[in-house]
Amino acid sequence: MEKKRSYYLDWLRVISIILLFPVHTLMIWNDYGQKFYIWGGENRLLSSLIILINPWFMPILFVIAGMCAKYALEKRTVKEFIHERVQKLFIPFISGVVLLVPFQTLYARKYFAGYDGSLLENIIYFFTHFTDLSGYDGGFTPGQLWFILFLFIISLVCLLITKLIPYNKIQDLNSKNNIYIIIAMFMLVWGGYYIGNFGGFSLGKNLVLYLLGYYILSNKEILNKLERHLVLLMFLFLASLITLVILYYNYSYYGDCLVNFVAWIGSCALITYAMKYLNKSSKILHYFNKASFPIYILHQSILVTVGYYALLYIDDLFLQVLTIMVTSFIITLCLYEIIKRIPYVRNLIGIK
């Protein structure tokens, strides 16, 4: 009998991807001490709104990826799994770095350095200048595709880990885990944060989140335990998240301990909530579940381009924010609709 699809994971993945549009739009006004590809000046309120989303929406994608890897390996061989990862992750990463990310650095150079050269000259500059890998100075960067590269590396590393530590070996321990032990697992996430950390993008932290998804949250017994404590999980998540926002707004505090607690407890709470209330299909889910991954790949190059002209021609802050979010979302969907109809080209953004 075929395993019933976990629609709640699809909903969380889609929601997290769509949240990229407000987060990356608001990044244009961040006051974190680092600029974006374009920058509208520091704004503490808009920066604090990012804190409402940023600590949990990418971590939950790695947790979900780990859960889905467990389900996928139940019906695929390792060879088939690797082949799928190459098609869905590695090829889109390479094509995105070559074809999309240079547009972002082009507008960064235009905005900050007054660059007026050609796109070809900028592409040459992009592939020959290596600085801090942010790309905000026009140099080489993986851009938003860091997530895809990390996920590809982590997927392969975890195949080795799960070979050495089979899933079934962990499940005896899982049966002994109570809610407090599960909550305390955030310390593993916190510890992983300092391993392979590239400017705040931590390979170690996301590896831990993926493994926790694979070994812990893919276990139905664990999910049932979490469901019995959903009120506690949601309280801890919302209380810690709101505390983090208040501390940042008033004192510029964005401490590693609290951030990583929010990442783990938010993943547990939202996955449990979605399992209870969102485990159903719809036409909207069906569409965006197919579109979400290409949207991730395409969105930021479009958003930066739209943002450059919005800052240039619109004076009102609210209209700037609204225009960038809505216009980039619409253009991204339109471009997705075009590309998915083009053979071979569609494969470059992970469409089967």
Buried (B, 14 or more C-beta within 10 A) or exposed (E): EEEEEBBBBBBBBBBBBBBBBBBBBBBBBBBBEEBBBBBBEEBBEBBBBBBBBBBBBBBBBBBBBBBBBBBBBEEBEEEEBBEBBEBBBBBBBBBBBEBBBBBBBBBBBBBBEEBEEEEEEBBEBBEEEEEEBBBBBBBBBBBBBBBBBBBBBBBBBBBEBBEEEEBEEBBEEBEEBEBEEBBEBBBBBBEBBEEBBEEEBBBBBBBBBBBBBBBBBBBEEBBEBBBEBBEBBBEBBBEBBEBBBEBBBEEEEBEBEBBBBBBBBBBBBBBBBBBEEBBEEEEEBEEBBBBBBBBBBBBBBBBBBBBBBBBEEBEEEEEBBBBBBEBBBEBBBEBBEEBBEEEEBBBBBBBE
